[in-house]
Amino acid sequence: MGTLDGKVALVTGSGRGIGQAIALKLASQGARIVINDLDADPANETVELLRKLGTDAVACVGNVSAPDFAERFIKTAVDNYKGIDIIVNNAGFTWDDVVQRMTDEQWYGILDCHLTAPFRILRAAYPVIKAQAIADQEKGVANYRKVVNISSTSALNGNAGQMNYSSAKAGVIGMTRALSREWGRFNVNVNAVAFGLIHTRMTNADAKAGATVNIEGKEIRVGLNPELLKSHAARNPLGRGGTPEEAAGAVYLFCTPESNYITGQVVAVAGSPQ
Ligand SMILES: NC(=O)c1ccc[n+]([C@@H]2O[C@H](COP(=O)([O-])OP(=O)(O)OC[C@H]3O[C@@H](n4cnc5c(N)ncnc54)[C@H](O)[C@@H]3O)[C@@H](O)[C@H]2O)c1
């Protein structure tokens, strides 16, 4: 018996990194998962991984920033699993530059992915969430559903070179608080997790060596300078960055019945106070 037996969880950006770890964690507790990533290969790899572990999973491949993505994503869950219990807005990338060099494309690219896409997904989920809540009320049962939005300590503290990302991730916190007030009546807990440095390709790649990731055919600089990684570890109270599994653990806390009376909150998962 898992704490999430029979639940349906949607996780964006779950082809690798923290999103994949979240999918594995929720699945380990019995959830069925709708996987998403930009490209089919990483998305299908996670689906295969989950199926090998005995989990029911399906992929909805595509860019979360595409205007039609949200409707497709929600439809995939409803068509395959007849409902939605957990939504984790995780997909994302960074596209850093100092303000004087940041283009409109960089600004909107990051805002679209981290802020507008979660908004559209939650808007598209509304009719399903509402219908489920009404059905629960008619049956006299209280089923709590969960939204977990991924933010960053860059939103809490600001980060030089990340005006776009800090702003988008701060917007995620505002969105979380506003929606928690709208969806409380549907028994939906809406919370956010703000990660500090977590070891994934986003942070492990060697920026000094010119590491890039490909986002929709565009090579985008990624990673940190190795010296920065070292100095982060030296300054961090726990003496290290986090693992994707530790990051996923925090998201899981907000998906359990134990968090049914917690909503509109932001928890920093950074190995340090913020
Ligand atoms: N790693 C960190 O230190 C850190 C810190 C704070 C916040 N975060 C946030 O955690 C989340 C996950 O990051 P990660 O470290 O696992 O990165 P990652 O690069 O390892 O994984 C992110 C995944 O999201 C996918 N993705 C990116 N843009 C997408 C889009 N537009 N549509 C669909 N999929 C997309 C990528 O292909 C990738 O598989 C992001 O929202 C990131 O901003 C990470």
The ligand as an SDF file (V2000), in Angstrom:
LIG
                    3D

 44 48  0  0  0  0  0  0  0  0999 V2000
   18.7360   22.3140  -10.4680 N   0  0  0  0  0  0  0  0  0  0  0  0
   18.6130   23.3580   -9.6920 C   0  0  0  0  0  0  0  0  0  0  0  0
   19.5630   23.7430   -8.9730 O   0  0  0  0  0  0  0  0  0  0  0  0
   17.3110   24.1100   -9.6010 C   0  0  0  0  0  0  0  0  0  0  0  0
   17.2100   25.1350   -8.6480 C   0  0  0  0  0  0  0  0  0  0  0  0
   16.0120   25.8330   -8.5350 C   0  0  0  0  0  0  0  0  0  0  0  0
   14.9350   25.5180   -9.3410 C   0  0  0  0  0  0  0  0  0  0  0  0
   15.0730   24.5230  -10.2820 N   0  0  0  0  0  0  0  0  0  0  0  0
   13.9090   24.2420  -11.1220 C   0  0  0  0  0  0  0  0  0  0  0  0
   13.6310   22.8620  -11.0860 O   0  0  0  0  0  0  0  0  0  0  0  0
   12.9940   22.4870  -12.3250 C   0  0  0  0  0  0  0  0  0  0  0  0
   13.7120   21.2770  -12.9190 C   0  0  0  0  0  0  0  0  0  0  0  0
   15.0580   21.6100  -13.2480 O   0  0  0  0  0  0  0  0  0  0  0  0
   16.2410   20.5270  -13.3420 P   0  0  0  0  0  0  0  0  0  0  0  0
   17.3470   21.0300  -12.5110 O   0  0  0  0  0  0  0  0  0  0  0  0
   15.7050   19.1770  -13.1040 O   0  0  0  0  0  0  0  0  0  0  0  0
   16.6870   20.7240  -14.8720 O   0  0  0  0  0  0  0  0  0  0  0  0
   16.9840   19.6240  -16.0070 P   0  0  0  0  0  0  0  0  0  0  0  0
   17.4950   20.4080  -17.1500 O   0  0  0  0  0  0  0  0  0  0  0  0
   17.7840   18.5160  -15.4570 O   0  0  0  0  0  0  0  0  0  0  0  0
   15.5330   19.0590  -16.3050 O   0  0  0  0  0  0  0  0  0  0  0  0
   14.4910   19.8900  -16.7830 C   0  0  0  0  0  0  0  0  0  0  0  0
   13.6580   19.1240  -17.7790 C   0  0  0  0  0  0  0  0  0  0  0  0
   12.6180   20.0020  -18.2380 O   0  0  0  0  0  0  0  0  0  0  0  0
   12.5770   19.9000  -19.6590 C   0  0  0  0  0  0  0  0  0  0  0  0
   12.0930   21.1580  -20.2140 N   0  0  0  0  0  0  0  0  0  0  0  0
   12.7420   22.3500  -20.2520 C   0  0  0  0  0  0  0  0  0  0  0  0
   11.9950   23.2540  -20.8730 N   0  0  0  0  0  0  0  0  0  0  0  0
   10.8430   22.6310  -21.2390 C   0  0  0  0  0  0  0  0  0  0  0  0
    9.6790   23.0540  -21.9230 C   0  0  0  0  0  0  0  0  0  0  0  0
    9.5720   24.3070  -22.3740 N   0  0  0  0  0  0  0  0  0  0  0  0
    8.6780   22.1500  -22.1240 N   0  0  0  0  0  0  0  0  0  0  0  0
    8.8040   20.8760  -21.6800 C   0  0  0  0  0  0  0  0  0  0  0  0
    9.8910   20.4230  -21.0360 N   0  0  0  0  0  0  0  0  0  0  0  0
   10.9030   21.2940  -20.8130 C   0  0  0  0  0  0  0  0  0  0  0  0
   13.9810   19.6060  -20.1010 C   0  0  0  0  0  0  0  0  0  0  0  0
   14.0290   19.0170  -21.3960 O   0  0  0  0  0  0  0  0  0  0  0  0
   14.4680   18.6780  -18.9940 C   0  0  0  0  0  0  0  0  0  0  0  0
   14.2190   17.3250  -19.2740 O   0  0  0  0  0  0  0  0  0  0  0  0
   13.0330   23.7280  -13.2210 C   0  0  0  0  0  0  0  0  0  0  0  0
   11.8030   24.4150  -13.1280 O   0  0  0  0  0  0  0  0  0  0  0  0
   14.1330   24.5600  -12.5880 C   0  0  0  0  0  0  0  0  0  0  0  0
   13.9790   25.9190  -12.8750 O   0  0  0  0  0  0  0  0  0  0  0  0
   16.2320   23.8160  -10.4140 C   0  0  0  0  0  0  0  0  0  0  0  0
  1  2  1  0
  2  3  2  0
  2  4  1  0
  4  5  1  0
  4 44  2  0
  5  6  2  0
  6  7  1  0
  7  8  2  0
  8  9  1  0
  8 44  1  0
  9 10  1  0
  9 42  1  0
 10 11  1  0
 11 12  1  0
 11 40  1  0
 12 13  1  0
 13 14  1  0
 14 15  2  0
 14 16  1  0
 14 17  1  0
 17 18  1  0
 18 19  2  0
 18 20  1  0
 18 21  1  0
 21 22  1  0
 22 23  1  0
 23 24  1  0
 23 38  1  0
 24 25  1  0
 25 26  1  0
 25 36  1  0
 26 27  1  0
 26 35  1  0
 27 28  2  0
 28 29  1  0
 29 30  1  0
 29 35  2  0
 30 31  1  0
 30 32  2  0
 32 33  1  0
 33 34  2  0
 34 35  1  0
 36 37  1  0
 36 38  1  0
 38 39  1  0
 40 41  1  0
 40 42  1  0
 42 43  1  0
M  CHG  2   8   1  16  -1
M  END
$$$$
